[in-house]
Amino acid sequence: MGKHVADVAKAGSRSEGDAADPGGWRWLVLVYKVPVEPTRLRAGVWRKIKGLGAIYLQNSVAALPQTAAAERSFRVLRNEITEMGGSAYLLVSQVLAGSAEMVQAFNAARDDEYEEIVDRCQDFLKEIEKEYRAEHFTYAELEENDEDLVKLRNWFAKVHARDVLGASGVAATRSALQRCEEVLDEYAARVYAEEGESR
């Protein structure tokens, strides 16, 4: 009896699973209700939940794999919902059936984000191409493009930080960012040359 209780306690303490064994993850589930009016409250909560990378299990029920960061974010959001006159419950749950589907939905959401970053990388490369065609080789243009690449890198870091279940799109995104880095380096070299500076 004592060993059984110890085993149950040990199993219950597991919060963060292994990406190789996504079925072992526990999930944070936020169940909430916001006032019907004004509608901006509902839209604001929806945007915040999407911004955290959570998936919706159904209307007003969102989930994230349990991590310390996810819990902090959901607790803050729960507080915001109650302060606006709504109600919210934050639960920890282990999936007994449908785990693969939840993992697939979570990874699909991350892959959509990765794909969006790759698309923006393509836009970045087109912008550099445009600079070449227009022969804009100035420090001002270089700085602007460098800032754009920093934004892309920061966006990737944000998505990658919540990609705890190992979505497949990460490799292609890293590759796209690497290509942007290489092209920007080549452009920078041309700017230095035009400005009469040696590297």
Protein Blocks (a to p, Z undefined) as FASTA:
>chain_A
ZZmmmmmmmmmmpmbdcfklmmlpccddddddddfbdfklmmmmmmmmmmnopacfbghi
acddddfklmmmmmmmmmmmmmnopacdddddddfbhklmmmmmmmmmmmmmmmmmmmmm
mmmmmmmmmmmmnopacfklmmmmmmmmmmmmmmmmmmmmmmmnopaklmmmmmmmmmmm
mmmmmmmmmmmmmnopaZZ
